[in-house]
Amino acid sequence: MFMYRIGVIGDKDTVLAFKALGVGTFPVIDRDEAKKTLRTLAKDKYAVIFITEQVAGQIEDMIEEYENEVLPAIILIPNNQGSLGIGMEKIKSSVERAIGVDILFESEGGDN
């Protein structure tokens, strides 16, 4: 029986935190290494690939290649330094495209 896997691509300090969860960790240091790693994980049937926003910003063109594919699901996460807001923006865009309305708008007054 084939089991899909989960992987994390990003800087060493961020991805190592996922190792204890049994997730495949793939530290990268530059754009070319990130692209190669993403291509390998997609080919190796990783179902979910988390990528830090900082790395994703360097390989946006490649991530877009997988945007309309069922697998892998590519999810942007903040690194250990904090969020750039790119991940939330992608989620909002996907939700809006799927249902036609932005239901994840941020409240300006802090009221929900």
N, C-alpha and C positions, 0 to 999 in steps of 0.2 A: 504494500500500500504506500502510495506516494504522499508525503506530507509537505505542504507548503511551509516556507520559512519566512522569518522576519529579519531584516537587516537594518543597520544604522550606519550612515555615511556622514563623516564630519571630522572636526578636529579631534585629536587624541584625547584631550581632557573630557570632552563631552561624550564621545562614544563609549569610553571605558565604563561610564556609569551604567550603561545598559548591559554590560557583560554579566553581571550578577543575575540578571533576569533570564539569561539563556538566549539572548538575542545575538545574532551575528554582528560583530562590530568591525567596522572598516575605516580606520583612521586614514585620512588623506591630507596631503600638504599642498597640493596645487591643482589647478584646473584640469590638466591632462590626466592626472591620477584619479580625480573624481569622475571624469567622463568614462575612463576605462573601467572603474569599479562599478559604476551604475550599469554600464552595458553588460558586464559579467553577471551581476546579480539578476538582471532582467532575464538573461539567457539561462541562468541556473534556476529559474522558476521561483524566485523570491516573490511572495504574494504581496507583502507590504515592505516598502523601503522608506524609512525615515531619513531625511536629509536635513542637516542644519541649514538655517536660512542663509548663513554666510556662504556656505559652499554652493547652495542652490543658486544664489545670485551670480555665481561664476559660470554656471552651466545651464542657464535658463533655456537656451535653445534646445538642448538635449532633453530636458525635462518635458518640454512641449511635445516632443516626439511621442511620448508615452501618455499624453493627456487624454486621448480618446480610447486608450486600450483598457480592457477589463483588468488585466494584470500586467505589471505590478501597480498597486496603488502607491503613489508617491505622496508622502505627507511631509510637509516642511515643519520643522521644530526649531525653537530657539536654541542657541548654544549656551554654554555655561556663563557667558557674559551678558545674556539677555536677548530679548526679541527685537527684530527689526520691523515687525508687523507684516512681513511678506506672507507668512503662513496663514494668518487670519484673513488677509486680503484674498488669497487663493481660495480659501474655504468659502468666503462670502460670494466670490465670483461663481464658484461651482454651484452653490445653492441657488443663486439667482438664475443661473442658466437652466438649472433643472426644474425650478418651479415658477420662474418668471417674476419673482419678487424677492427683494432683499429683506429677509426676516431676521438677520443678524446685525441690524443697525445698532450703533452704539448710542446710548442715551446721553444727551448733552448735559442734562442736569443731575445725572447720577441716579435718577429714579428709574425703576424697571417696571 
